[in-house]
Structures are given as C-alpha cells and as structure tokens.
Amino acid sequence: MIAVKPPDEYYDAVVIGAGPAGSTAAKRLGQAGLKVALLDQRLEIGNKIQCAEFVPRPISRYAPLRAGDIAQRVEGIKTFINGKPVHTLAAPGYTLNRNLWDKYQADEAKNAGVTVMSATRAVAVGDHAVTITKGTERGKIYATFILGCDGPHSLVSGRLGNGRQENCVALQYELLLHKPMTHVEIYFEPDYYGGYAWAFPKGNTVNAGIAIHASVKNQLHCLLHEFCRSLMQRQVVQSDRIVAKTGGFIPTGGLAGCLAQKNMLLAGDAAGCTHPVTGAGIMNAVRSGHLAAMAVIRQVKSKDEHLVSENYPRILHEEYSRQFAIARERLNSRNREWTNDPEKFLALIRRSWIAFPEYYTQ
Ligand SMILES: Cc1cc2nc3c(=O)[nH]c(=O)nc-3n(C[C@H](O)[C@H](O)[C@H](O)COP(=O)(O)OP(=O)(O)OC[C@H]3O[C@@H](n4cnc5c(N)ncnc54)[C@H](O)[C@@H]3O)c2cc1C
C-alpha cells in the first residue's frame, strides 16, 4: 500500500490529470497556499502527447509560454474544400512543442508547492478519496476537493453521473516538410464524414492528421494514408516517412451534463470544453482549469459551500454554452446533410465551418 490515510497524505485538493487543464488548476491552487497533489498516469508528463498542437496567440495571456515551447508562429488558417483552396483566415497562433510545454506547466505547479506524481493512475474516486495505482502498488490519497482534469474518458466525470461523451476519432502522423508553411491548413472532403483533415506546420515537420465521426472510425488509417500521399504529390511533404504518430478522441458533445457536485469538479476535455466544430481544446482547458481552481480557492476562503457546485458550472455555461450550442447545431446539421455532390458539399461546409461568415449569420 502507498498510504493508508496518514495525516500528511490528506490534501486540500487532488487534481487528476496533468494536461493543460490539470497543471493550470494545480498551479493556481498551490499559489493560493493550498496543499495539492497533481497526479498523472503517464510515466513522464508530456510524453505521448495526443494533439496537433495549434493554439491561438492569446493563449499566452492565460498560460506562460517559453520560446522553446513554440515550434512555429502561424499567420492563420487556410481552408481547402474538395481539394481546392477556398479561404484564408487571418488567425495568428502558434504550433507548440506540447511535450515540452506540458512538462513545463507541471513543473510550474511543482514550483508552486504542488506534489506532482507521475506514473500514478486514479482507478476509483470516492467522496474524499482517490484510489491510485503506481506500478503494482495500490493505495489511497485523501482530499477535500477532487478536480477531474483527466481528459475525454474522465473517471471523475463518470463518478458525477455523466455518460460517455460524443467524440470524433483522430489519427495523426508527423512528416518532414518540403518547404516551410506559414498557415495551418484544414481540408474538407466528402470522404471525411463528420470531420476534416489538417496539416499544422512545426518548422521542419508537419502534423498531418484526420478526425472523423466515430461511426466510420475503421476508415481512419486508409484515409490518413491517402491524405499523406496527396501531401506528397503536392510536394508539401518530402516523403511518407513517419517521424511520430499519435491519435485519440476529440469530444464534440459540448459541456458535460454535470460539471460539479459538492467537492468534485471537472475541467478541460473532462468537462467537455472542447469546441465541437474545430476540436480545439487547449486554450479552453487552460481557461477552465483556472476557473475551477478559482472556485475552489473562493470556497475555501469564504466557506460558502455553493461556490464549487453552483457558481463554477454557471460560469462555465456563461463562457461556453452559447458558442457550443451554435457549434453543435452546425455540426449536427452538417452530418445530417452530408453529401458527395461537390457543389452542395461546398455550400454545406461554408455554413458549418468557423472560417466562413455564413457560419455566424444563420
Ligand atoms: C489528435 C488530436 C489533435 C488535437 N489537436 C488540437 C489542436 O491542434 N489544438 C487544440 O487546441 N486542441 C487540439 N486537440 C484537443 C486537445 O488536445 C485537448 O482539448 C487538450 O489536450 C485537453 O486538455 P486536458 O488537460 O483537458 O486533457 P488532456 O490533455 O487529455 O490531459 C489529461 C491527462 O489526464 C491523464 N489521465 C487520464 N486519466 C487518468 C487517470 N485515471 N489517472 C491519472 N491520470 C489520468 C492523462 O494521462 C493526461 O495526461 C487535439 C486532440 C487530439 C486527440
């Protein structure tokens, strides 16, 4: 056993998951003087990142970025439909080295006094206890507050009674670029049901990936191979040699039904903070991690027991509900009306992709 409730293993807060949401929340809680544990099942935090790593530039307002965390500056988003470039949006951003950045965020939490535990998996969550495993060892840690920042298949979300989130499935290869790119590129094709392909440059390499509706996930490998071949034919990439491979699930269902109860709260992908149309979740993970920590800090200071269970969900809804409701409507009607007809497909994507004015004016 790791610990059977010795007094020094009782934390004010335990944060499960050291992604952008969890590390941000843990750092804020640590800075406020709370005794905090941040745990992650990964052997090393920042390892095996499941991400295409594009963030809008204002993210640096919410989370520190060192020069080395930025792989490349990006000027905007080019959208391709039916193989043709149809639109360029000025949207300054960065592609990150998320492996470095995630580790840095967890180190920042550690510097704020947080106990960071890697290779530590939460396997059960009770009212004030988290059962953990580390290698072959099993034990419990105890806390007044439990923050579920544990990604799209959140254990804590299940404990709050939420069902499985709707999601897209994604696969991505990192390939060597032929020549530098200034924009991230998004590709819509009738073959990519429910999603899109992307090419996000990282200096000499590019994250080339596809996310599609979970119902057609068996086509993912084939579609990605074809997409990479098309990038090769257009001389965007040098060859089909895969530098790195990743993938995962991208929530598309919007905010979880229950975001907090008593002493337990969700942030980031676990809370469904990912944008249902774009799949972008890093910035919202950082923001919701911050808001979750602030709710806990205020509750501790004021002794008002409703700040976590009532105020925090209200704040998240104020922040995201409207834009996510529009995104869900656009995504659902796009999926319903999906078509192979090139002209209808073009019009459909224009109505349902955030780069086009039609998205906002229905
Ligand atoms: C292929 C792909 C590409 C993407 N591209 C982009 C992009 O370009 N831009 C963007 O903004 N978003 C992108 N996203 C979404 C983005 O990655 C997520 O929204 C973001 O990582 C959410 O942060 P988080 O902290 O909530 O969760 P995560 O980053 O998923 O972190 C959760 C952490 O919890 C840990 N964990 C889970 N369960 C347990 C457990 N039981 N015990 C202990 N630890 C646990 C995990 O190991 C993980 O480290 C992409 C997603 C995918 C899958």
The ligand as an ORCA input file, in Angstrom:
! r2SCAN-3c Opt
* xyz 0 1
  C      -5.247     14.086    -32.437
  C      -5.674     15.321    -31.682
  C      -5.333     16.578    -32.158
  C      -5.700     17.733    -31.436
  N      -5.284     18.943    -31.898
  C      -5.566     20.067    -31.186
  C      -5.068     21.329    -31.602
  O      -4.336     21.466    -32.584
  N      -5.406     22.427    -30.861
  C      -6.208     22.341    -29.746
  O      -6.499     23.365    -29.119
  N      -6.686     21.142    -29.334
  C      -6.371     20.004    -30.000
  N      -6.805     18.791    -29.554
  C      -7.564     18.746    -28.294
  C      -6.603     18.939    -27.119
  O      -5.536     18.036    -27.218
  C      -7.347     18.730    -25.806
  O      -8.524     19.504    -25.811
  C      -6.490     19.137    -24.605
  O      -5.347     18.336    -24.502
  C      -7.328     18.999    -23.338
  O      -6.520     19.207    -22.209
  P      -6.916     18.485    -20.833
  O      -5.909     18.927    -19.840
  O      -8.341     18.676    -20.557
  O      -6.758     16.930    -21.137
  P      -5.509     16.093    -21.625
  O      -4.531     16.904    -22.332
  O      -6.106     14.901    -22.318
  O      -4.836     15.608    -20.261
  C      -5.473     14.660    -19.448
  C      -4.402     13.975    -18.642
  O      -5.057     13.108    -17.709
  C      -4.317     11.924    -17.589
  N      -5.252     10.900    -17.111
  C      -6.369     10.442    -17.711
  N      -6.983      9.532    -16.951
  C      -6.220      9.404    -15.832
  C      -6.326      8.601    -14.669
  N      -7.361      7.763    -14.475
  N      -5.359      8.705    -13.722
  C      -4.308      9.562    -13.889
  N      -4.157     10.334    -14.979
  C      -5.107     10.277    -15.930
  C      -3.790     11.669    -18.998
  O      -2.627     10.861    -18.955
  C      -3.490     13.083    -19.483
  O      -2.150     13.445    -19.271
  C      -6.462     17.614    -30.252
  C      -6.833     16.347    -29.781
  C      -6.436     15.211    -30.478
  C      -6.819     13.848    -29.939
*
